[in-house]
Structures are given as structure tokens and as C-alpha cells.
Amino acid sequence: MKLFVVIVLGVLASFALTILAEQIVFSSMPKSARLLFPELLVVAVTVGALVGLMGRHKARIAAALSLAPWAVWLILATNGSQSTVSRWVTTIAVVSVYFALGIGAAALVGGRMARSAARGGGRSPSQGHA
């Protein structure tokens, strides 16, 4: 049940952070053609790290399931109308890199959290260092 909650929170966070990031970027930037959407890299890594914090042992699975709807939506929304094959390929490549980096962030944070819990979990607070 905890994994399901982490995934749902990750999905919600990915879309909410995307909306926030896009509003900030578009309000501060003159209108121009953009292709790589660097703010979305921050969204993917942030969501991955948050999922890693919450879902320590299954962080990669949770991050992949949390970011999958977001990645599919980005690809379809970007190329929804009158798009060329090269644009589809480029968008899929860029979103795949962001997706992979989000999963990597989850694995890194989740692994660190699991290791620190394992190290600290073996001792009770009353035991001291000799």
C-alpha cells in the first residue's frame, strides 16, 4: 500500500512541478522556439529524489511508475499536432534521458536512505560507542 501511495504522490508531483516550472519559465522568457525544456530535467530529478526518500527499497520501480505517465504525456503533448518524424525522435530521446535521470536520482537517494537506515537500525539509542 505504501508503494502505491508513493507512486500516486510521484505522479501528482511530476505534473504539479511541471506546471509550476513552465509558468515560471514562460513568464520570464521571451517567446521563442524551445526544444530541450531544461526545466523538465529539474522536475524529473526532483520527483525521482522525492520518490527515493519515500520509497527507499523500491525507489527505482516507484520512480519509473511515477514518471511514466508524465513522460508519455510530454511526448504526446509536444508532438500532438503537425509534427515531423525527426521531432518525434528528438522528443522521445530527450524525455527518455530525463526519465532515466529521474530513476537514477531515485536509486541514488533511495540507496543512500536504505544504507543509512540499515547502519542506524542495528543499534539501539542506549548503546554507545566503545
N, C-alpha and C positions, 0 to 999 in steps of 0.2 A: 504494500500500500504506500509506503514511504517513497519508493521509486516512482510510482505513478504521480504522486504529488510533486516531486522534484521535476519530472518531465513536464507536467502542466505548467508549473511556475516558470520553467525554462522557455516554453513556447510563448507564454504571455510576456515574459521579459524580453524575448527577442523581438517581438512585434512592437512593444511599447518603446524600447530603446531605439528601434529603427525609426519610428515616428518622431521621437524627440530629436534624434541626430539629424534627420532630414530637415526638420523645421529649423534647427539651428543653422545648418549649412546653407539652406536656400534663403534664409532671411539675411545672412551675412555675405552672400556671394552674388556677384552679378550673373545674369542669365548667360550661360554658355553650355556648350556640349560637354558632358562629362561621361566618362566610360567606366572608370575603375571604382568609383564610390569608396574612397579610403575610410570614410566614417563607418562603413559597414564592417570593416576589419575590426574596429574597436568594439562594435556590437557583438560580433562573433566571439572574440576573445573574452569580453566581459561576461557574456552569458555562459561560456564554457567554464570560466573560473568560478562563477556563482554556483553552477551545477556541480562542479568539483568539490566545492565547500560543503554542499548539502548532501551529495550522494557519493561520498568517499570511495567505497569499494566498487561501485558500478558506475563510476563517473563517465567513462567513455561511452557506455551504452546510453546513459541518460542524456549526455550531451548530443550524441548522434540523433536520438529521437526528439530531443528538444529543438535542435537546429534544422532538422529535415523539412518541416513544413515551411519554415522561414526561407530556406534555400530554394525550395520548389517555387514558392510564391515570388521570390526575387527574379528567378529565371523567367517565369511566365509573365510577370508584370512588366519586366523590362522589354521583353520581345513580343508582347501581346499583339501589336498591330504593325503591319507593314515592316517586317524585319527581314534582314538578309541572313543567309546561312552563316556567313562569317561573324555576324553579330551574335547569333545563337551560340556558336562555338566559343567565341570570346567570353560571353556572359557565363556560360557553363563552366569554363575554365576558371574564371575569376571567382565565381561563387563556390566552386569546389575547393579552391585554395583557402578561402575564408572559412568554409565548413570544416576543412581539415585542421586549420589553426585553432578553431573553437574546440574541437575534440582534443587537440593536443594540449590546450590550456586546461581543459577539464582533467585530462590524465595527469598532468603535472601537479595541479593543485590537489586533486583527489589522492594521488600517490603520496604527496607530502603530508596531507592531513591523516591519511591512514597510518603512515610510518610514525608520525608524532603521537598518534593515539596509541599505537602498539607499544612504543617506548614508555610513554607515561602511564599506560594502563596496567603494566606489570607490577608497579609499586603502589602501595597504599600511602596516603599522606603522612601516616605516623612513622614510616620507615625513612631513615635519614641516610646520608652518605657516610660511609665509614672512612 
